[in-house]
Amino acid sequence: MTEKIVLNTRIHEPSMTAGEAEMLLFALERSRAQFAWKVGGLDAAGLNRRHPPSALTLAGLIKHLALVEDYYTARDLTGEPMGAPWNAVDWDADPDWVWRSAADDPSEELYALWQGAAQRTDAALAKALADGGPDRSTRFVTASGESPNLRRLLVDLHDEYARHVGHADLLREAVDGLVGEDPPQS
């Protein structure tokens, strides 16, 4: 019997007078905790269960959000190339690789991939925020020559989670009946 993997779903409430950066980070933390609660503790069968007509799975969402975290970190924060597994993919030949390949990944590897990506993002964000706060420009430059600030990056990253937490909520309820908005805090 495989051991049930429990992900960190702890939410650290900021003070009622927290500053902007702290509130933006809290929103991201809470969305990550909600996502962790919705995808945590499942085996490969639960993570890969499809609900037609959609081909979306919890496994695919986990791998997608790991990619999003690493992509934003590389493009916007560090300027460093993305590592494995992303750097071995021919994205032009297989643009749906992240969604398709998730079915082949063991649960433990998916969870570790996502958690590692979130940790890399957190470390890069802490460094960037300490060097200019939410107004600091990211490394990314748009086609029109603009560089979004960290505030925009945090809102975009939170928005990505908010969208997919809703998907995960519906998929998880169909897998085993788990429902609710925020993970239990004990």
N, C-alpha and C positions, 0 to 999 in steps of 0.2 A: 504494500500500500504506500502510495506517495504521500509525502508530508504536505499539508495545506500551507501555502505561502501566504503570509499576512503582510500586506504593504502598509507603509506609514500613512495613516489617515488623521493624524493629530493636527488640529487647527489651533494656532496661537493667536488669539484675539489681540489686536493692538488696542491702545488706549483710545478713548473716545475723542481725543484731541491729537491723534497721530498726524504726522506730516504727510505730504504727498507721496514721497518715495515709499514710506512705510505702508501706506494704504494700497499703493499699486502692487507692492510685493505681497501684501496680505491677500489681495484679490486673486493673484496667481496661485499662492499657496492653498487657498481654500478650494479653488477649482481643481488643482492637482489632487488634493485630499478627497474631494468628491469623486474624481475619476478613479483614484486608487481604490476607493471603497466599491465602486461599481465593477471594476475588473479584477479585484483581488480575490484570492482563495479558490480560483477555478483551475481545473485541470485542462488539458488540451481539448478535450471534447466540449467542455463548456465554453472555452475561449473561441473555438472554431465553429460553434453552432450558427448556422445560417437561418434566416427568417425570410423566406421568399416573399415578394419578388426581389428583395434586396440581397446583394452578395456581401454586404457589410458584416464584419464579425468583430468581436471584442479584441481578438488577437490582432486583426488588421488595424484597429484603432490604436492599440498600444504601440505597435511598430511605427505607425504614421506619426504619432505624437513624439516618439523618440527622434524620428527624422526631423520633424519641425523644430524641436529643441536644438538639436545639433546644427541644423541649417542656420537658424537665427544666430546661434552663438558664433559659428564660423563666419558668416556673412557680415553680421552687424557688430559683433563685439571683439573677437580675437583676430580676425583676418587669417587665421590658420586653416589649412585644408581639413576637411572632415575625414575622420578615420574610418576604420572598419565598423560595420560592413558597407557603409555608404560609398567608400572610395573604390570598391570593386564592382560596382553596378554600372552597366551601360544604360543610362537613363533614357537615351534616345531610342534604343532598341526595345527596352522594356519599361515604359513609363509607369506601369502598374505593379512593378516588382514588389514594392513595400507591402501592398495589399495581398498579392498572390503568394509571396514567399512566407508570410506570417504563419500560414497553415502548416508549414514544415518545421517551425521553430518550437522547441520545447518551452513550456510555460515559464520555467525558471530563467531561460535565456531571454525571453521577451520582457519579463519583469526587470531583469538586470539591465538590459539594453535601455529601457525607458528610464529607470532610476538613475543610471549613469549619465544619461543625457541631461536629465533635470539637474543633477549635481554639477555638471560642467556649466550649464547655463547659470545656476545660482552663483558659482564662483566668479564667472566672468561678469555677471551683473553687479555683484558686490564691488568688484574692482572698478568697474566703469562708473558706478554711482558714487563711489568715494572720490572719483576724479572728475567731479563736475555736476553731480546730481541729475535729476530728470531732464534738465535742459541740455545736457552734454550730447553732442552729435554722435551718431553711430558711425561705423566705418562704411556703411553702405551708401552708395551714391546712385540716385535715380537717373533715368535717361535724361531728365531735364536738369540734372546737376545738383539736386537737393539732397541733403543728408537728413533723414529722420532723426529726431532726438530719442533719448532713452524712454521718455514718457510714451512716445508712439510705439516703440518696440514692446514695452510692457503691456500696453493696451491691446496691441495686435496679438501677442502671445496669449494673453488672458482670453481674448475673443475666440481664438482657436480652441482653447480648452472648453469654454462655455458651450460652443457649438457641439463639440464631441461628447461632453458630459451628458447632454440630452440624448444623443444617440446611445451612449453606453447605458443610460438609465432604462431605456426601452428594451434594449437587447438583454440586459441582465434580468429584468423582470420576467422576460420570456424564458430564460434559462432555468431560474430557480425561485422566482417570486420575490426576490429582494427588491424592496421599494423604499423610498424616503429621499429627503433632500440632502441633509448633511449626515456624514458618518457619525455613529455614536462616539462620544468622547468619554473615556473612562479614566 
